[in-house]
Amino acid sequence: MHRALKNLILLSLVAAFATTAALAVDPINTTRKGVAVEGYDVVAYHTEGKPMKGRREFTHEFQGAEFRFANAANRDLFAADPEKYAPQYGGYCAFAVAKGSTAPIDPLAWDIVDGKLYLNYSKKIRKKWQAEQAEFIRQADANWPGLLAK
């Protein structure tokens, strides 16, 4: 019986560790190939005012993710100041982070607020997020560190 109890405790610890590891959030939301923002150029949102697909020949690694850019100039702007151009909450859905979780994004559902790029799951979710944008940003800012720490 003593051995069975030890095995049960060990199994519980392994299960708890596996669950915690599964809940961990990567600092940058990437595709399976490690590409951030589904390959869209994060600088273009700021400079062009629209989403633009990045190209494989113009990349920069930041926090373990590959960011792609439409041209060398955008890549160089990002490389010089990635915090300025990187999406908030690692490129996860801003609405989901405000609600305490993460979700993938649609690169076409975006906003620049106070010089920061926010992405959302869909255009429908973006409209919900825009309705109470300041409050959702406040909530997401509060939630994000805890999501990273899981």
C-alpha positions as CSV (number, residue, x, y, z in Angstrom):
1,M,0.0,0.0,0.0
2,H,2.9,2.4,0.8
3,R,4.3,1.9,-2.7
4,A,0.9,2.5,-4.3
5,L,0.6,5.8,-2.4
6,K,4.1,6.9,-3.6
7,N,3.1,6.0,-7.2
8,L,-0.1,7.9,-6.9
9,I,1.7,11.0,-5.6
10,L,4.4,10.7,-8.3
11,L,1.7,10.4,-11.0
12,S,-0.2,13.4,-9.6
13,L,3.0,15.5,-9.7
14,V,3.8,14.5,-13.3
15,A,0.2,15.3,-14.3
16,A,0.4,18.7,-12.5
17,F,3.7,19.5,-14.2
18,A,2.3,18.5,-17.7
19,T,-0.8,20.6,-17.2
20,T,1.3,23.6,-16.1
21,A,3.6,23.2,-19.1
22,A,0.7,22.9,-21.5
23,L,-0.7,26.2,-20.1
24,A,2.5,28.2,-20.6
25,V,2.2,31.0,-23.1
26,D,5.1,31.7,-25.5
27,P,6.1,35.3,-25.4
28,I,5.3,35.6,-29.1
29,N,2.4,34.1,-30.9
30,T,3.8,32.2,-33.9
31,T,2.9,29.8,-36.6
32,R,4.1,26.2,-36.4
33,K,7.2,27.4,-38.3
34,G,8.0,30.1,-35.8
35,V,6.7,33.0,-37.8
36,A,5.1,35.9,-35.9
37,V,1.9,37.7,-37.0
38,E,1.3,35.0,-39.6
39,G,4.1,36.6,-41.7
40,Y,2.7,40.1,-41.8
41,D,5.0,43.1,-41.6
42,V,4.4,44.7,-38.2
43,V,6.1,48.0,-39.3
44,A,3.7,48.4,-42.2
45,Y,0.8,48.7,-39.9
46,H,2.5,51.8,-38.5
47,T,4.1,53.3,-41.6
48,E,1.6,52.3,-44.3
49,G,-1.5,52.2,-42.2
50,K,-2.4,48.8,-43.5
51,P,-1.4,45.1,-43.2
52,M,1.2,44.0,-45.7
53,K,2.6,40.5,-46.1
54,G,6.2,40.2,-45.2
55,R,8.8,38.4,-47.4
56,R,11.1,35.6,-46.5
57,E,14.2,37.5,-47.6
58,F,13.5,40.3,-45.1
59,T,13.4,38.8,-41.6
60,H,14.5,39.6,-38.1
61,E,14.5,37.4,-35.1
62,F,13.0,38.8,-31.9
63,Q,12.2,36.9,-28.7
64,G,12.7,33.6,-30.5
65,A,10.3,34.4,-33.3
66,E,10.8,35.2,-37.0
67,F,9.3,38.5,-38.0
68,R,8.9,39.1,-41.8
69,F,8.9,42.5,-43.5
70,A,7.8,43.8,-46.9
71,N,11.2,45.4,-47.5
72,A,14.6,46.0,-46.0
73,A,13.8,49.4,-44.7
74,N,10.9,48.1,-42.6
75,R,13.2,45.2,-41.3
76,D,15.8,47.8,-40.3
77,L,13.3,50.0,-38.5
78,F,12.1,47.0,-36.5
79,A,15.7,45.8,-35.8
80,A,16.5,49.3,-34.4
81,D,13.5,49.4,-32.1
82,P,11.5,46.2,-31.9
83,E,9.5,47.2,-28.8
84,K,8.1,50.1,-30.8
85,Y,6.7,48.0,-33.6
86,A,6.1,44.5,-32.0
87,P,2.4,43.8,-31.4
88,Q,1.1,44.1,-27.9
89,Y,0.7,40.9,-25.9
90,G,3.1,39.0,-28.1
91,G,0.7,39.2,-31.1
92,Y,-2.1,37.2,-29.3
93,C,-5.7,38.5,-29.6
94,A,-6.0,41.6,-27.4
95,F,-9.6,40.9,-26.5
96,A,-8.7,37.4,-25.4
97,V,-5.9,38.7,-23.2
98,A,-8.3,41.2,-21.7
99,K,-10.5,38.2,-20.8
100,G,-7.5,36.3,-19.2
101,S,-6.6,33.9,-22.0
102,T,-4.9,33.8,-25.4
103,A,-6.3,33.3,-28.9
104,P,-4.9,33.3,-32.4
105,I,-5.3,36.4,-34.6
106,D,-6.5,37.6,-37.9
107,P,-3.8,40.0,-39.2
108,L,-6.5,42.0,-40.8
109,A,-8.3,42.7,-37.5
110,W,-5.9,45.3,-36.1
111,D,-5.7,48.8,-34.5
112,I,-2.9,51.2,-33.6
113,V,-3.7,52.9,-30.3
114,D,-1.2,55.4,-28.8
115,G,1.4,54.1,-31.2
116,K,1.0,50.5,-30.2
117,L,-0.2,47.6,-32.5
118,Y,-3.1,45.5,-31.2
119,L,-4.4,42.4,-33.0
120,N,-7.6,40.5,-32.6
121,Y,-9.0,37.1,-33.4
122,S,-11.4,38.4,-36.0
123,K,-13.0,41.6,-37.4
124,K,-16.2,40.7,-35.3
125,I,-14.1,40.5,-32.1
126,R,-12.2,43.7,-33.1
127,K,-15.6,45.5,-33.1
128,K,-16.3,44.3,-29.6
129,W,-12.8,45.3,-28.5
130,Q,-13.2,48.7,-30.0
131,A,-16.5,49.4,-28.1
132,E,-14.6,49.5,-24.8
133,Q,-11.0,49.7,-26.1
134,A,-9.5,51.7,-23.2
135,E,-11.0,49.3,-20.6
136,F,-9.9,46.2,-22.5
137,I,-6.4,47.6,-22.9
138,R,-6.3,48.2,-19.1
139,Q,-7.5,44.7,-18.4
140,A,-5.1,43.1,-20.9
141,D,-2.2,45.1,-19.6
142,A,-3.0,43.7,-16.1
143,N,-3.5,40.1,-17.3
144,W,-0.6,39.7,-19.7
145,P,2.2,39.3,-17.1
146,G,0.2,36.5,-15.4
147,L,-0.4,34.7,-18.7
148,L,3.4,34.7,-19.4
149,A,4.1,33.4,-15.9
150,K,1.9,30.3,-16.2
